[in-house]
Structures are given as C-alpha cells and as structure tokens.
C-alpha cells in the first residue's frame, strides 16, 4: 500500500509539474509572442500604422523561443538552462511544422530537465550547461520534432474531417471540451495551439470551424463564470 501511495504522489507531482506548470507557462510564452504579434499585425492593417505589422511579424517569429524559455522558467531551471532553451525552442518550433507548439512543450521539458542535471556541477558551467542543454534539445528537435508535427497534422485532419461532416455535433463537442479545459489547471490556449485550432487563419475550413467552436466554448464558460460570481 505504501508503494502504491508513493506512486500516486509521484504521478500527481509530475502531472502538476509538466501538465499544469509547464503547459501554463507555455501559454504565457505563446501570448507574449505569437498571439500579441497577431494583434499587432491586425493593427498594422490600419492605414498609417503599417509599422506595427513589422513589430507583429517579429513577435510571431520568436514564438518558439518564448515558449521554451517560459517552460524552462516554470521548471525552476538555472539561468543558463533557461537561456539555452531559447535556441531549443526555435529549433523545435521550426522543425515541428503545424505541431511546433507541442514539439516545443515536449522537447523543452526534456532539454531543461537534462540541463539541470549538469547545471552548476562543474567549474566550467558556462560551457557545459548550454552545451548539454542545446545538444539534447537540438538533437531531439532534428530527430523527432517532425514526427510530432505529423502526428498533430493527423489529429488536426481528423478534427477537420469530422467538423466538415458533422459541423453541428462536432462544434458542440469541441466547444464543450475546450470550455472544460478552460476550467482546469491545464491551458486551453496551449491545447488549441498544439492542435493547430487557429481559426480562419489556418486556411482549412474544418479547422476554422473548430477554432470558432473553441472560441464559443471559452466565451460560454466565461459568461457562466460571470453569472455565477
């Protein structure tokens, strides 16, 4: 019984560390780069404010590093590990394609954890820590990020196909699932980003519908919270 209890405690601790803390931080990084960049690019469409489009494009371009740094910070990594994860995030996001955010989440966690194993253990920490962190994260990005992207593409294609065939029923399913995720400690924004539910900008009618359903589910939950309060 004691062994079972210890296993439960370990699973609970790891779930909080990786599914709550890391994923929540990933959402913060996403908001601080890609999402705010999208807002700037939209403002840049206003005559006379075209310069904001350049600002938005720059912010969107560093989404991978921003997410990876936020993830490493949430894991309480040392400064050198956090800084090294910027490059890891760029590599993972670039090689992950549509599944870039999910690739960043998985690979940044592994790279940060391995980096922390060697951090401050040698007198040449300034070389060893970034070398190990980037080596692990870089190799994982090159070898596995594309497969994570393909898996996300498959899931997104299934969602798109289901939304196209049964938009009403699947709209309800997506909105309820995302709405429930909004009430949980995990990040609904991170989940939608990982599954490429980016709305009309995706260019896929099914995913555009799914993105709209996700927004509807979030709005319904927030209105419900307001009424309950």
Secondary structure, DSSP 8 states (H G I E B T S, - for coil): -HHHHHHHHHHHHHHIIIIIIIHHHHHHHHIIIIIHHHHHHHHTTSTT-THHHHHHHHHHHTHHHHHHHHHHHHTT--HHHHHHHHHHHHHHHHHHGGGHHHHHHHHHHHHHHHHHHHTTSSTTHHHHHHHHHHHHHHHHHHHHHHHHHHHHHHHHHHHHHHHHH-HHHHHHHHHHHHHHHHHSSS-HHHHHHHTT--GGGGS-HHHHHHHHHHHHHHHHHHHHHHHH-
